[in-house]
Amino acid sequence: MESKKILIVDDDIDIITVVKAILTKEGYNVISASDKIEGFKMAYKEKPDMVILDVMMTTQFEGFELAKEFSENPEFKNMPVLMMTSIDVLTTTKSSVQEMAREFRQDPNYRELDVLLVRDVITGKAGVDYRTEKGPSIWLPVDGFLRKPVDGKKLVPAVESILSMKHSTTE
């Protein structure tokens, strides 16, 4: 069986080094980039099976912007995206995580937040609701979140779960 190729996009070389070491030890082929532009070029060149994105790089939403570009590009729209972040993830049991994010936006405790990360604990569906610098809220489905600093005991199961989920839906 050919090893799965994973692209890591993060501006922190220490994070890249740790994630790469953990995943390489597990048999994955790991490539990396340090920003959105390099990440997109690397994705075109290498055709990864999955991408792991940092949120804040050159700008505070660069990871979200890259994930959105991937989701809107026919060549990458089915590529799994795992977001690495230190932002707290809000959990729900609603089948529509986007609907739940919109409900959180109505709550005075969350209304002013620039970013809402939401995950359904039952189905695992996840997404990001973020406000651009111009103000409108953008919804972006993703395949999961990984808390920074990276915990190797959580990284490998998250990657395996997302890859197996995507593999079973494309068969």
trRosetta pair geometry for C-beta under 8 A, 3 or more apart (Angstrom, degrees):
i j d omega theta_ij theta_ji phi_ij phi_ji
3 27 5.2 -147 -118 155 118 81
3 28 5.8 169 173 -127 110 28
3 29 4.9 124 103 -23 116 92
4 28 5.5 -36 73 -127 83 88
4 29 7.0 -162 95 29 33 84
4 49 4.3 -84 -162 50 94 153
4 50 6.7 29 160 8 123 107
4 163 5.9 -15 -128 -140 171 148
5 28 7.4 138 -110 -178 20 82
5 29 4.5 -35 -102 79 70 109
5 30 7.7 168 -158 -83 55 25
5 31 6.7 12 -174 2 99 108
5 46 6.2 -153 161 157 144 107
5 47 7.2 72 72 94 145 62
5 48 4.6 -127 114 -128 97 65
5 49 5.2 124 52 0 67 89
5 50 7.9 168 92 31 51 67
6 23 5.9 -78 53 171 145 156
6 28 5.2 7 5 169 118 133
6 29 7.2 150 19 77 67 54
6 30 5.2 -21 68 -108 95 72
6 31 7.4 173 87 29 45 67
6 48 5.9 81 -129 -164 17 122
6 49 6.7 -48 -72 58 59 87
6 50 5.0 -19 -115 72 83 95
6 51 7.2 157 -165 -97 65 28
6 52 6.4 29 174 -8 111 104
6 159 6.9 -22 -100 -145 150 129
7 30 8.0 151 -92 -159 23 57
7 31 5.3 -26 -106 75 69 94
7 32 7.1 150 -162 -96 59 30
7 33 6.8 8 -176 4 104 104
7 39 6.7 119 155 -153 125 83
7 42 5.8 146 -138 117 128 117
7 43 5.9 -79 -14 -85 175 77
7 46 6.6 140 -77 80 113 134
7 48 4.0 -124 -17 -36 101 162
7 50 7.4 -170 29 96 71 47
7 51 4.6 -21 70 -112 101 81
7 52 7.2 -175 92 26 51 66
8 15 7.8 -162 169 124 131 92
8 16 5.5 154 109 -125 133 79
8 19 5.3 137 -110 98 154 139
8 20 6.6 -114 17 -64 147 84
8 30 6.4 15 -8 -170 111 103
8 31 7.4 178 23 89 72 43
8 32 4.6 -22 67 -109 93 86
8 33 7.5 176 90 30 51 61
8 51 7.7 162 -86 -162 26 60
8 52 4.8 -15 -110 66 72 106
9 32 7.2 160 -84 -161 38 62
9 33 4.8 -13 -110 70 82 97
9 34 7.4 -168 -158 -83 64 4
9 35 7.2 -35 -172 107 101 3
9 36 7.2 75 175 -90 141 39
9 38 7.6 159 -130 86 100 88
9 39 3.7 17 -108 -102 136 134
9 42 7.8 172 -83 52 99 134
9 51 6.6 8 -1 -174 107 108
9 52 7.3 175 25 86 64 54
9 53 5.1 -4 60 -116 106 70
9 54 6.4 -124 106 20 67 82
9 57 7.5 -55 148 -63 92 150
9 63 7.1 159 97 -114 111 83
9 66 6.4 -93 100 122 162 168
10 15 4.7 -88 139 89 156 127
10 16 5.3 -171 63 -60 112 87
10 19 7.7 112 8 16 147 143
10 32 7.4 -50 35 -157 83 108
10 34 7.0 -41 87 -128 40 50
10 52 7.8 -22 -37 113 109 92
10 53 7.6 160 -65 -162 73 34
10 54 3.9 103 -113 -28 79 127
10 57 7.1 -160 -151 -93 34 108
10 84 6.8 -17 -89 61 123 139
11 34 5.2 76 -113 -177 56 82
11 35 6.1 45 -83 -76 99 75
11 54 6.5 -115 11 71 73 155
11 57 4.2 138 -26 -142 120 86
11 58 7.1 149 -74 -45 145 60
12 15 4.1 65 89 7 110 110
12 16 6.8 171 92 -11 58 83
12 54 7.0 134 15 -95 98 157
13 16 5.4 -52 -147 39 38 115
13 17 6.1 42 153 -24 68 105
13 34 7.6 -17 -72 -105 77 115
14 17 5.6 -52 -146 35 30 114
14 18 6.4 27 157 -16 64 106
15 18 6.0 -58 -148 38 29 107
15 19 6.1 21 159 -12 67 112
15 54 7.0 88 103 -78 158 124
15 84 7.2 142 -177 132 137 157
15 148 7.3 -28 -116 -129 131 115
15 149 8.0 -140 -104 -141 94 72
15 150 6.4 119 -146 -10 85 125
16 19 6.1 -61 -142 43 25 105
16 20 5.8 26 160 -20 64 115
16 32 4.7 72 -153 -143 125 153
16 34 7.7 -58 -49 -90 149 76
17 20 5.9 -58 -141 39 22 111
17 21 6.3 23 159 -21 61 109
18 21 5.9 -56 -148 34 27 110
18 22 6.4 23 157 -16 64 107
18 150 5.9 156 110 66 127 131
18 152 7.7 -116 168 -68 99 100
19 22 5.9 -57 -148 37 30 109
19 23 6.1 15 161 -7 67 113
19 30 7.3 176 121 -155 84 147
19 52 6.6 -150 -179 95 151 155
19 84 8.0 -81 -80 -75 145 155
19 150 5.8 -105 -75 -150 90 175
19 155 6.6 -158 -128 -150 81 149
20 23 6.3 -64 -141 45 25 101
20 24 5.7 26 162 -22 65 114
20 30 4.5 175 -132 114 76 146
20 32 6.4 -58 -72 -46 125 127
21 24 6.0 -55 -137 37 22 110
21 25 6.4 27 159 -22 59 108
22 25 6.0 -61 -158 32 25 112
22 26 6.8 14 150 -11 61 110
22 150 7.7 -146 7 139 152 129
22 152 4.6 -155 -120 -126 138 104
22 155 5.6 56 120 87 151 145
22 156 6.6 -126 157 -56 109 97
23 26 5.5 -60 -151 40 38 110
23 28 4.2 -45 165 54 97 131
23 30 4.9 109 89 -67 123 131
23 155 7.2 -99 -62 142 89 122
23 156 7.3 174 -96 -95 64 78
23 159 6.7 103 -112 -45 111 176
24 27 7.8 100 -178 -32 31 9
24 28 6.3 -89 -84 66 34 73
24 29 7.9 56 -111 -112 75 24
24 30 5.4 -89 -62 14 87 121
26 156 5.5 165 -80 -125 157 118
26 159 8.0 123 91 77 155 139
28 159 7.3 -48 -66 154 154 150
31 42 6.0 -175 133 179 124 124
31 46 5.3 -106 34 -135 167 173
31 48 6.8 -136 44 -81 114 117
32 42 7.7 -69 110 -163 17 169
33 38 3.9 178 -164 117 110 99
33 39 4.0 179 84 -78 144 60
33 41 7.5 145 -117 57 143 85
33 42 4.5 -150 -56 1 126 146
34 38 5.8 29 43 57 66 150
34 57 7.4 150 158 -156 58 127
35 38 5.2 84 54 21 75 103
35 39 6.5 -133 98 -11 33 97
35 57 5.2 162 -120 147 70 140
35 58 5.4 44 -138 -27 121 114
35 62 6.8 -58 -159 172 76 147
36 39 5.5 -59 -142 37 25 115
36 40 6.4 23 161 -19 63 104
36 57 6.7 170 -30 66 82 141
36 58 6.9 -89 7 25 102 118
36 62 4.9 -127 -44 -174 119 100
36 63 7.8 -143 -81 -78 94 33
36 65 6.1 -10 -120 89 148 110
36 66 4.5 -151 -129 -70 90 111
36 69 7.8 102 -170 16 108 145
37 40 6.1 -55 -150 33 27 106
37 41 6.6 23 153 -13 62 108
38 41 5.7 -57 -148 40 33 112
38 42 6.0 33 154 -21 67 109
39 42 5.7 -55 -143 38 28 111
39 43 6.3 32 155 -23 63 104
39 51 7.4 85 -175 -154 113 131
39 53 7.5 66 -157 -110 158 95
39 66 5.6 13 90 -149 140 147
40 43 5.6 -50 -148 31 32 114
40 44 6.7 32 153 -17 63 103
40 66 6.6 -140 -58 -139 92 97
40 69 6.4 -37 -101 116 124 145
40 70 8.0 -148 -109 -67 83 81
41 44 5.9 -56 -154 35 32 110
41 45 6.3 24 153 -14 66 111
42 45 5.7 -58 -143 42 32 109
42 46 5.6 -5 170 10 70 119
42 48 7.9 28 130 -27 91 117
43 46 6.7 -69 -125 53 19 87
43 47 7.3 74 176 -86 54 26
43 48 6.1 -71 -125 17 71 101
43 51 6.7 -19 -97 -80 117 133
43 70 7.0 -109 -164 -103 169 106
43 76 6.2 18 161 -95 135 138
43 79 7.6 126 -155 117 121 177
44 47 7.7 6 -172 -60 18 64
44 75 7.6 47 -110 115 72 153
48 51 5.8 108 87 -68 140 76
48 79 6.8 79 87 -153 82 130
49 79 7.3 176 172 -139 23 87
49 80 7.6 8 141 31 65 102
49 163 6.6 42 136 -126 120 109
50 79 6.5 170 -107 -179 33 83
50 80 4.5 -20 -121 69 92 103
50 81 7.6 -180 -165 -77 71 28
50 82 6.9 29 171 -3 113 104
50 159 6.8 140 105 -149 161 87
50 162 6.5 104 -129 109 138 120
50 163 5.9 -77 -48 -83 140 94
50 166 7.6 167 -86 26 101 156
51 67 7.9 -172 92 -100 127 75
51 70 6.8 -137 30 -97 150 164
51 79 6.1 50 -3 142 101 120
51 80 7.3 177 30 92 62 57
51 81 5.5 -12 69 -111 96 70
51 82 7.3 -173 95 31 48 70
52 82 4.8 -22 -111 72 75 104
52 83 8.0 166 -161 -92 56 14
52 84 6.0 48 171 -28 96 110
52 146 7.2 -13 -149 25 110 141
52 159 7.7 -42 -69 -94 122 104
53 63 4.2 140 151 -155 111 101
53 66 5.9 -178 -129 80 139 123
53 67 5.8 -134 30 -59 165 100
53 81 6.2 -7 4 -165 119 98
53 82 7.3 159 21 81 70 50
53 83 5.5 -31 71 -112 93 61
53 84 6.7 -169 89 20 37 81
54 57 5.7 107 90 -62 117 94
54 62 7.9 15 94 82 86 103
54 63 5.2 -140 96 -75 44 133
54 84 5.3 -38 -96 70 55 105
54 85 7.5 130 -158 -77 51 62
54 148 7.9 48 -127 -66 87 142
55 60 7.5 0 138 174 94 54
55 61 7.2 -39 177 -126 83 35
55 62 7.5 120 161 57 38 68
55 63 4.0 -104 -116 41 30 137
55 64 6.4 28 -143 -31 82 86
55 83 6.2 50 -66 -172 91 108
55 84 7.2 -139 -16 81 78 55
55 85 4.5 45 -17 -99 129 105
55 87 6.8 15 7 -2 170 121
55 115 7.8 54 -168 -141 144 164
56 59 7.5 -112 -145 109 65 35
56 60 5.0 -19 -115 -135 100 49
56 61 7.7 1 -95 -46 63 24
56 62 6.8 90 -144 29 28 97
56 63 6.9 -50 -24 -2 26 111
57 62 4.2 -83 44 73 98 146
57 63 6.4 120 -12 -46 102 82
58 62 5.3 102 45 -74 78 152
59 62 4.6 129 52 -50 80 93
59 65 7.5 37 69 0 124 140
60 114 7.7 19 126 119 136 151
61 64 4.6 -51 -173 45 84 116
61 65 5.6 91 124 -30 89 97
61 115 7.7 -179 -101 -79 94 118
61 130 5.9 151 -125 147 122 149
61 132 7.1 -125 64 -117 172 58
61 133 7.9 -146 15 -35 134 85
62 65 5.5 -54 -145 36 32 114
62 66 6.4 31 157 -18 66 104
63 66 5.8 -54 -147 36 31 109
63 67 6.4 32 153 -18 64 106
63 83 6.3 111 145 -136 131 94
63 84 7.9 -125 -138 50 158 70
63 85 7.7 -164 78 -74 157 101
64 67 5.6 -54 -147 37 33 112
64 68 6.3 35 152 -21 65 105
64 83 7.8 24 -80 -117 68 134
64 115 7.8 -147 -54 -119 149 117
64 128 5.7 -131 -120 118 114 155
64 130 5.4 -12 -162 27 171 155
64 138 7.7 124 155 87 125 125
64 140 5.9 154 -162 34 92 163
65 68 5.6 -54 -150 35 30 113
65 69 6.5 33 151 -20 64 103
66 69 5.5 -50 -148 34 35 113
66 70 6.5 37 151 -19 65 102
67 70 5.7 -52 -151 35 33 113
67 71 6.3 30 152 -18 65 107
67 81 4.9 103 -132 -171 105 159
67 83 6.9 -29 -65 -79 150 104
67 128 7.6 85 82 26 149 139
67 140 5.8 91 107 170 117 136
67 142 6.0 -24 -168 -95 147 106
68 71 5.7 -55 -145 38 32 110
68 72 6.3 20 158 -11 65 112
68 138 7.0 -11 -99 154 143 139
68 140 5.4 -81 -80 -111 88 127
69 72 6.1 -65 -144 43 27 103
69 73 6.2 25 158 -24 65 114
69 76 8.0 27 119 70 69 140
70 73 5.9 -64 -145 33 28 110
70 76 4.2 -90 -158 125 78 132
70 77 7.1 160 147 -87 63 36
70 79 5.9 -85 179 62 123 118
70 81 6.4 141 81 -71 147 128
71 76 7.5 -72 -57 107 23 92
71 77 5.6 66 -159 -130 41 71
71 81 7.6 -62 -58 -12 97 144
71 140 6.8 175 10 -151 156 87
71 141 7.2 134 -123 58 148 81
72 77 7.1 121 -33 -92 4 100
73 76 4.6 34 80 35 110 99
73 77 6.3 -167 74 -48 49 78
74 77 5.9 -28 -125 -7 27 118
76 79 4.6 -42 -165 10 74 127
78 166 7.1 131 166 -160 86 111
78 170 6.7 96 172 -88 140 123
80 143 4.3 -9 -158 -11 89 166
80 162 4.7 134 -179 157 149 113
80 163 6.6 -129 26 -82 156 52
80 165 7.8 108 -100 72 136 98
80 166 4.7 -108 -52 -50 117 149
81 142 4.8 -88 93 -144 106 87
81 143 5.4 140 57 12 53 97
82 142 7.3 124 -106 165 22 111
82 143 5.9 -57 -71 77 63 100
82 144 5.0 -14 -120 71 82 94
82 145 7.3 163 -168 -96 69 15
82 146 5.7 39 164 -14 110 113
82 158 6.2 107 -137 142 141 117
82 159 6.9 -71 -28 -91 162 66
82 162 5.9 -132 -66 -19 110 170
83 117 7.4 -142 86 -126 143 128
83 128 7.0 88 -41 -56 167 130
83 142 5.3 5 -19 171 111 165
83 144 7.3 -166 27 98 72 45
83 145 5.2 -26 70 -111 94 69
83 146 7.1 180 88 25 43 73
84 145 7.8 137 -97 -166 24 60
84 146 4.8 -30 -102 74 71 101
84 147 7.9 0 -154 101 64 4
84 148 5.4 81 166 -59 92 101
84 150 6.7 -28 -140 -79 128 99
85 117 6.8 174 75 -63 152 157
85 145 6.2 -52 36 -156 107 104
85 146 7.6 118 21 69 61 54
85 147 7.2 -52 76 -119 56 41
85 148 6.1 -116 130 1 9 106
86 147 6.9 70 -112 -163 46 70
86 148 4.5 -67 -61 64 82 102
87 115 5.8 -46 -149 105 160 130
87 117 5.6 124 108 -6 115 130
88 117 7.2 179 101 51 40 112
89 117 4.5 -70 -112 108 70 114
89 118 7.1 154 -170 -97 76 16
89 119 5.3 12 169 4 126 115
89 126 7.7 -33 -152 -139 127 117
89 145 5.0 168 -79 65 139 159
89 147 7.9 -106 -7 -74 113 92
90 100 7.7 -167 115 140 116 115
90 101 7.9 136 68 -99 130 67
90 104 6.1 84 115 -99 171 153
90 110 7.7 14 -70 -111 154 145
90 116 6.2 -24 14 -170 130 91
90 117 6.5 146 17 81 74 58
90 118 5.0 -27 73 -102 97 71
90 119 7.6 155 80 22 47 66
91 118 7.5 148 -99 -157 22 59
91 119 5.6 -32 -110 72 71 82
91 120 7.5 114 -163 -120 70 17
91 121 5.0 44 -174 -47 121 106
92 97 6.4 157 52 -115 129 70
92 100 4.2 -55 -70 -139 171 162
92 118 6.1 10 0 -171 118 104
92 119 7.4 165 28 84 76 35
92 120 5.5 -46 79 -101 84 64
92 121 7.2 -179 70 -1 31 84
93 120 6.5 93 -129 -155 24 82
93 121 6.1 -40 -86 46 72 97
93 122 5.5 70 -144 -19 77 117
94 97 6.9 149 85 -81 95 40
94 99 6.0 -115 146 79 142 109
94 100 4.6 164 49 -61 136 114
94 120 6.4 -111 68 -106 52 108
95 120 6.7 54 -120 -126 26 156
95 122 7.9 -52 -89 71 65 126
95 123 6.6 72 -132 -14 66 143
95 125 7.6 60 -172 29 49 145
96 99 3.7 56 103 9 120 114
96 100 6.6 162 98 -13 66 82
97 100 5.3 -52 -148 38 39 115
97 101 6.3 46 151 -24 68 100
97 118 4.7 161 -174 113 100 112
97 119 6.7 -6 -122 -114 139 20
97 120 5.2 -115 -69 -34 102 97
97 125 5.0 -158 -15 115 125 103
97 126 6.2 -157 -163 -125 175 20
97 127 4.8 148 109 20 123 108
97 141 7.6 115 69 -115 122 85
98 101 5.6 -48 -150 31 33 113
98 102 6.6 34 151 -18 63 103
98 118 8.0 162 -76 72 26 139
98 127 5.8 -8 -73 68 72 164
98 129 7.5 127 -138 -72 62 109
98 139 5.2 42 -131 -155 109 144
98 141 7.4 -54 -59 -72 107 91
99 102 5.7 -54 -153 35 33 112
99 103 6.6 35 148 -19 65 103
100 103 5.5 -51 -150 35 36 113
100 104 6.5 40 150 -20 66 101
100 118 5.4 166 95 -172 113 146
100 120 7.6 151 5 -77 151 86
101 104 5.6 -50 -150 34 34 113
101 105 6.6 42 148 -25 63 101
101 116 5.2 146 -145 103 94 131
101 118 4.7 -134 -71 -4 91 148
101 127 6.4 -86 -35 92 143 111
101 129 3.9 149 173 -27 135 139
101 139 6.7 144 78 -114 149 100
102 105 5.4 -47 -153 28 35 119
102 106 7.1 36 149 -20 61 99
102 129 7.4 -179 -61 -111 52 155
103 106 5.8 -53 -159 29 39 112
103 107 7.1 43 145 -26 65 100
104 107 5.5 -49 -156 23 42 117
104 110 4.4 -49 169 100 88 160
104 116 5.4 145 99 -146 141 151
104 118 6.9 -164 -3 -80 146 126
104 129 7.6 155 67 50 117 145
105 110 6.5 -90 -88 110 27 105
105 111 6.0 78 -176 -115 49 59
105 116 7.0 -111 -65 -14 79 154
105 129 6.7 -99 -58 138 116 150
105 137 6.8 2 -114 -110 148 166
106 111 6.9 5 -163 -87 8 100
107 110 4.7 47 76 28 104 101
107 111 6.4 -158 81 -42 45 83
108 111 5.6 -31 -126 1 31 123
110 113 5.3 -45 -166 10 62 122
110 116 6.2 56 -179 -96 121 122
113 116 5.9 102 96 -63 129 80
114 130 6.2 25 149 -155 72 80
114 131 5.0 -103 -148 45 65 102
115 128 6.7 -29 -159 -164 92 98
115 129 7.4 145 -158 82 43 55
115 130 4.6 -2 -107 -107 76 95
115 131 7.6 -117 -61 20 50 73
116 128 7.2 150 80 -159 54 49
116 129 4.3 -5 57 58 105 102
116 130 7.4 -165 27 -72 60 54
117 126 7.4 3 -179 -173 83 103
117 127 7.8 -176 -150 96 51 37
117 128 5.7 -19 -104 -104 68 75
117 145 5.8 75 175 -83 137 151
118 126 6.7 171 93 -150 52 59
118 127 5.7 -11 61 62 93 77
118 128 7.8 170 21 -87 74 27
118 129 6.9 28 -2 -2 116 104
119 124 7.1 -23 -173 -158 101 37
119 125 7.2 170 -151 90 57 44
119 126 4.2 -11 -104 -103 85 96
119 127 8.0 160 -81 18 52 52
119 144 7.3 52 -116 -131 131 58
119 145 6.4 -114 -53 13 134 115
120 123 4.7 14 100 44 130 91
120 124 6.6 -35 76 18 83 14
120 125 4.6 25 26 52 119 86
120 126 7.3 -138 17 -68 69 53
121 124 7.9 27 -155 -73 18 45
124 144 6.9 -28 179 -87 97 100
124 161 7.5 -136 -146 151 154 126
124 165 7.3 -126 96 -97 148 161
125 141 7.4 -46 -171 -147 91 108
126 141 7.2 117 87 -162 52 65
126 142 5.3 -49 102 74 103 81
126 143 6.6 48 48 144 112 9
126 144 5.4 120 18 -96 152 34
126 145 6.1 -160 -168 -19 153 91
127 139 6.2 9 167 -172 133 85
127 140 6.1 163 -163 85 84 46
127 141 4.5 -49 -98 -106 104 50
127 142 6.0 146 -108 16 40 73
128 139 7.5 153 83 -156 52 41
128 140 4.5 -14 60 63 98 102
128 142 6.0 45 -14 -10 100 120
129 137 5.7 7 180 -178 93 111
129 138 7.3 169 -152 79 48 42
129 139 5.5 -14 -101 -100 77 68
129 140 7.8 179 -77 23 33 72
130 137 7.1 164 87 -149 22 65
130 138 5.8 -22 65 56 73 91
130 140 7.2 -13 17 12 101 117
131 135 6.2 -31 -172 -160 108 26
131 136 6.9 173 -142 92 71 24
131 137 5.3 -42 -87 -92 72 63
131 138 7.5 147 -103 10 23 78
132 135 6.6 -24 70 34 78 28
132 136 5.9 10 29 57 106 72
132 138 6.2 63 -38 -16 98 120
142 145 7.3 82 98 -61 132 72
143 162 4.7 88 145 -142 129 119
143 165 7.4 163 -158 77 114 131
143 166 7.2 -26 -122 -57 147 113
144 158 5.7 -174 127 -166 150 105
144 161 7.6 86 -59 89 159 114
144 162 5.5 -114 6 -77 130 124
146 150 6.6 22 147 -118 120 82
146 154 6.6 153 -142 120 91 111
146 155 6.3 57 -148 -103 141 68
146 158 5.5 151 -86 102 107 172
147 150 7.8 158 90 -100 54 37
147 151 7.1 18 72 3 97 106
147 154 7.3 12 37 96 93 158
150 154 7.9 -149 -170 66 61 99
150 155 5.6 35 -175 -68 105 126
151 154 4.3 53 83 18 106 108
151 155 6.6 -179 84 -23 50 86
152 155 5.3 -46 -132 28 35 118
152 156 6.7 29 176 -15 66 101
153 156 7.5 -49 -146 30 20 100
153 157 7.6 8 159 1 51 112
154 157 6.3 -66 -153 47 36 104
154 158 5.9 37 155 -24 71 114
155 158 5.9 -66 -151 36 24 110
155 159 6.3 19 159 -16 65 109
156 159 5.9 -55 -145 38 30 109
156 160 6.1 28 158 -17 65 110
157 160 5.7 -57 -141 42 31 111
157 161 5.9 33 160 -23 67 109
158 161 5.9 -56 -145 36 25 111
158 162 6.3 19 159 -14 63 109
159 162 6.1 -60 -146 39 26 105
159 163 6.1 20 160 -13 65 113
160 163 6.0 -61 -143 42 26 107
160 164 6.1 20 161 -15 65 111
161 164 6.1 -61 -144 40 24 105
161 165 6.2 25 157 -20 63 109
162 165 5.7 -54 -145 36 29 112
162 166 6.3 24 158 -14 64 108
163 166 5.9 -56 -144 40 29 107
163 167 6.0 32 155 -23 64 109
164 167 5.5 -51 -140 37 32 114
164 168 6.2 29 159 -19 65 106
165 168 6.1 -57 -147 36 26 106
165 169 6.6 16 156 -12 62 110
166 169 6.0 -62 -148 40 31 105
166 170 6.3 17 159 -12 67 113
167 170 6.2 -68 -147 40 27 102
167 171 6.8 39 155 -39 64 102
168 171 6.0 -40 -148 10 34 116
